[in-house]
Amino acid sequence: NMQDKTTAGQTDTTNSLYILARYKMEDLGLKPFVAYENSNQNVNNSATADQVLKTSAFQVGLEYYPKSDENFRYHIVYTNSNVDNNSGVAGASSTKQAQQQIIAGMRFKAEMLK
C-alpha cells in the first residue's frame, strides 16, 4: 500500500499484490513457474475526479537449464494482462485493454572482469 500526493489536499493510493511460485526439477534442468499481479491505483487529479487504474496479470512459464550451470537458460512464458482505466471524468468512458503474449528466448550471464 503506497500513498502519494499529486493534487493539494488529495491523496493518491496504490494497493498491489504480487505472487510468484517456482518449482525446481533439478534432474531435468527445468523450472516451471507461475506469477500473479493485482494492482489498484487511485489518482486524485482534482478535488472532484479520481482516476482509477486496475491491473490484473498472470504468467505461466518454463525455464530450461541445459547444464546445472545457471548462467545460461532457455525460457518460454505465456502472459495475460487486463488493464481497466477509468478517468473519473463525468461522461467519459473507461478504457479496457487486454493483452496476451507468448515469449520465448534465452538468457546468458557472464562476468567479463574478474
C-alpha positions as CSV (number, residue, x, y, z in Angstrom):
1,N,0.0,0.0,0.0
2,M,1.6,3.3,-1.1
3,Q,0.3,6.9,-0.7
4,D,1.4,10.0,-2.5
5,K,0.1,13.5,-3.2
6,T,-0.3,14.8,-6.7
7,T,-3.1,17.4,-6.0
8,A,-3.0,19.7,-3.0
9,G,-5.2,18.3,-0.2
10,Q,-5.7,15.0,-2.1
11,T,-4.1,11.6,-1.5
12,D,-3.2,9.0,-4.2
13,T,-3.2,5.4,-3.2
14,T,-1.8,2.2,-4.7
15,N,-2.6,-1.3,-3.4
16,S,-0.7,-4.2,-5.0
17,L,-0.4,-8.0,-4.6
18,Y,2.3,-10.0,-6.4
19,I,2.7,-13.7,-6.0
20,L,5.5,-15.9,-7.6
21,A,5.8,-19.6,-7.2
22,R,8.6,-21.7,-8.7
23,Y,9.5,-25.4,-8.6
24,K,12.9,-26.7,-9.4
25,M,13.2,-30.1,-11.2
26,E,16.9,-30.4,-10.8
27,D,17.4,-33.8,-12.5
28,L,15.6,-32.5,-15.7
29,G,17.0,-28.9,-15.6
30,L,13.5,-27.5,-15.6
31,K,12.0,-24.7,-13.5
32,P,8.3,-24.2,-14.1
33,F,6.7,-21.0,-12.5
34,V,3.5,-19.1,-12.2
35,A,3.2,-15.4,-11.3
36,Y,0.1,-13.2,-10.5
37,E,-0.2,-9.5,-10.0
38,N,-3.2,-7.5,-9.0
39,S,-2.9,-3.7,-8.6
40,N,-5.4,-0.9,-7.9
41,Q,-4.2,2.7,-8.2
42,N,-6.4,5.7,-7.3
43,V,-5.0,9.0,-8.5
44,N,-6.7,12.3,-7.4
45,N,-6.3,14.6,-10.4
46,S,-8.6,17.3,-9.0
47,A,-10.8,17.9,-6.0
48,T,-13.8,16.2,-7.8
49,A,-12.3,13.5,-10.1
50,D,-10.4,10.3,-9.2
51,Q,-8.7,8.3,-11.9
52,V,-8.8,4.6,-11.1
53,L,-6.4,2.2,-12.8
54,K,-6.9,-1.5,-12.2
55,T,-4.4,-4.1,-13.4
56,S,-4.6,-7.9,-13.3
57,A,-2.0,-10.1,-14.9
58,F,-0.6,-13.6,-14.7
59,Q,2.3,-15.5,-16.2
60,V,2.9,-19.2,-16.7
61,G,6.4,-20.2,-17.8
62,L,9.1,-22.8,-18.1
63,E,12.8,-22.3,-17.8
64,Y,15.2,-24.9,-19.1
65,Y,18.9,-25.1,-18.0
66,P,20.8,-27.4,-20.3
67,K,23.6,-27.8,-17.6
68,S,23.4,-27.3,-13.9
69,D,25.3,-24.0,-14.5
70,E,22.6,-21.4,-14.1
71,N,24.4,-18.8,-16.3
72,F,22.6,-20.0,-19.4
73,R,18.9,-20.9,-19.9
74,Y,16.1,-21.0,-22.4
75,H,12.6,-19.9,-21.4
76,I,9.0,-19.8,-22.7
77,V,6.3,-17.7,-21.0
78,Y,2.6,-17.1,-21.6
79,T,1.4,-13.8,-20.2
80,N,-2.2,-12.4,-19.9
81,S,-2.9,-8.9,-18.6
82,N,-6.0,-6.8,-18.3
83,V,-5.9,-3.1,-17.6
84,D,-9.1,-1.0,-16.7
85,N,-8.6,2.8,-16.8
86,N,-11.4,4.9,-15.5
87,S,-10.6,8.6,-15.9
88,G,-13.1,9.7,-13.3
89,V,-14.3,12.5,-15.6
90,A,-18.1,12.7,-15.7
91,G,-19.4,11.4,-19.1
92,A,-16.1,9.9,-20.1
93,S,-16.0,6.1,-20.7
94,S,-13.4,3.9,-19.1
95,T,-10.9,2.1,-21.4
96,K,-10.1,-1.6,-21.1
97,Q,-7.0,-3.2,-22.6
98,A,-6.4,-7.0,-22.7
99,Q,-3.1,-8.4,-23.8
100,Q,-1.9,-11.9,-24.3
101,Q,1.7,-12.9,-25.3
102,I,3.9,-15.9,-25.7
103,I,7.5,-15.0,-25.2
104,A,10.4,-17.4,-26.0
105,G,14.0,-16.6,-25.5
106,M,17.3,-17.3,-23.8
107,R,19.4,-15.7,-21.2
108,F,23.2,-15.7,-20.8
109,K,25.1,-14.1,-18.0
110,A,28.9,-13.8,-18.0
111,E,31.5,-12.0,-15.9
112,M,33.9,-10.1,-18.2
113,L,36.2,-8.8,-15.4
114,K,37.5,-10.8,-12.5
